[in-house]
Amino acid sequence: MIFFWAFVVGGLICVVGQLMMDGLRLTPAHTTSSLVVAGAVLDGLGLYEPLIDFAGAGATVPITSFGNSLVHGAMIEAEKTGLVGVLTGIFEVTSAGISAAIIFGFLASLLFKPKG
């Protein structure tokens, strides 16, 4: 059943993003930013962790999880080190994913030529 709920929750997040682009005529950048902010707000309210516990990868793979990671890391480090932890926590939690995106993007640019 965990695969079913992961599919349903992840699919619903994607449907919300698609509806934002189609219905509200938002650009992909605005839609992505809105979903990141939504994930951050949900984590700040304590609602995103239960969603992850329920749906697993259905909640951790979509872009909303990035906002969740930002806020979650900041809150954990703020408890440990105070105000400075807000900034360091954001970088500590998300650095692996951001580094991987930069490295793989660079490698892809070496291997493939963009169409102009």
C-alpha distance (Angstrom), angle and dihedral (degrees) to the residues before:
residue distance angle dihedral
M1 . . .
I2 3.81 . .
F3 3.82 90.0 .
F4 3.79 90.5 51.4
W5 3.81 93.7 51.6
A6 3.79 92.1 43.5
F7 3.80 88.8 54.0
V8 3.80 93.6 46.2
V9 3.82 96.7 46.4
G10 3.82 94.6 42.2
G11 3.79 89.5 46.2
L12 3.80 92.2 50.5
I13 3.80 91.3 51.5
C14 3.80 88.9 51.7
V15 3.81 91.5 46.5
V16 3.81 89.8 53.8
G17 3.81 89.6 52.1
Q18 3.79 92.3 48.3
L19 3.80 92.0 48.1
M20 3.80 89.5 50.9
M21 3.80 90.7 54.4
D22 3.80 95.7 42.8
G23 3.80 101.9 35.7
L24 3.78 101.8 33.5
R25 3.81 94.9 32.7
L26 3.80 91.5 -128.4
T27 3.77 120.3 163.7
P28 3.81 117.9 -114.4
A29 3.81 88.9 -106.8
H30 3.81 92.3 54.1
T31 3.80 91.2 46.0
T32 3.80 92.9 49.3
S33 3.80 92.0 47.6
S34 3.80 91.1 48.3
L35 3.80 91.8 51.7
V36 3.82 91.5 49.1
V37 3.82 89.9 51.1
A38 3.81 90.5 47.0
G39 3.81 90.2 53.5
A40 3.80 90.3 48.4
V41 3.80 92.8 49.6
L42 3.80 92.4 46.7
D43 3.81 90.4 51.6
G44 3.79 91.3 46.9
L45 3.80 88.4 54.6
G46 3.80 91.0 47.7
L47 3.81 94.2 -114.4
Y48 3.81 102.5 111.1
E49 3.84 98.7 64.2
P50 3.83 92.5 57.6
L51 3.81 87.7 49.2
I52 3.82 89.8 53.2
D53 3.81 90.3 48.1
F54 3.80 89.5 51.5
A55 3.81 102.0 40.5
G56 3.81 104.7 23.4
A57 3.80 110.5 -168.6
G58 3.80 90.4 9.2
A59 3.79 86.9 72.9
T60 3.81 100.9 30.8
V61 3.81 100.0 50.0
P62 3.85 102.2 53.8
I63 3.80 120.5 81.7
T64 3.81 91.7 -102.1
S65 3.79 87.1 74.8
F66 3.81 90.0 65.2
G67 3.80 90.3 62.2
N68 3.79 88.4 46.2
S69 3.81 90.6 52.8
L70 3.79 92.9 49.5
V71 3.78 94.8 52.6
H72 3.80 95.0 37.4
G73 3.81 92.7 52.9
A74 3.78 92.3 45.6
M75 3.80 92.7 50.4
I76 3.81 94.4 48.0
E77 3.80 93.9 48.8
A78 3.82 92.3 42.8
E79 3.80 88.8 58.7
K80 3.82 90.6 51.7
T81 3.80 103.3 40.0
G82 3.79 107.3 11.5
L83 3.79 126.6 -128.1
V84 3.81 94.7 -11.2
G85 3.80 88.0 58.1
V86 3.79 90.6 65.6
L87 3.81 90.5 68.8
T88 3.79 98.4 35.4
G89 3.80 92.7 46.6
I90 3.78 92.5 56.9
F91 3.79 91.8 53.9
E92 3.80 95.3 40.6
V93 3.79 96.1 54.7
T94 3.81 98.8 40.1
S95 3.81 101.1 35.6
A96 3.82 96.2 93.0
G97 3.80 94.0 53.0
I98 3.78 94.4 44.0
S99 3.81 91.8 46.5
A100 3.80 91.1 49.9
A101 3.81 91.3 50.6
I102 3.80 91.5 51.2
I103 3.82 94.3 46.0
F104 3.80 95.3 45.8
G105 3.80 91.4 44.0
F106 3.79 89.9 52.6
L107 3.81 92.4 47.7
A108 3.79 91.2 48.7
S109 3.81 90.1 51.3
L110 3.80 89.3 55.3
L111 3.79 93.8 49.6
F112 3.80 101.7 41.3
K113 3.78 134.6 43.3
P114 3.81 116.6 -136.3
K115 3.77 118.5 -122.0
G116 3.77 110.9 -114.8
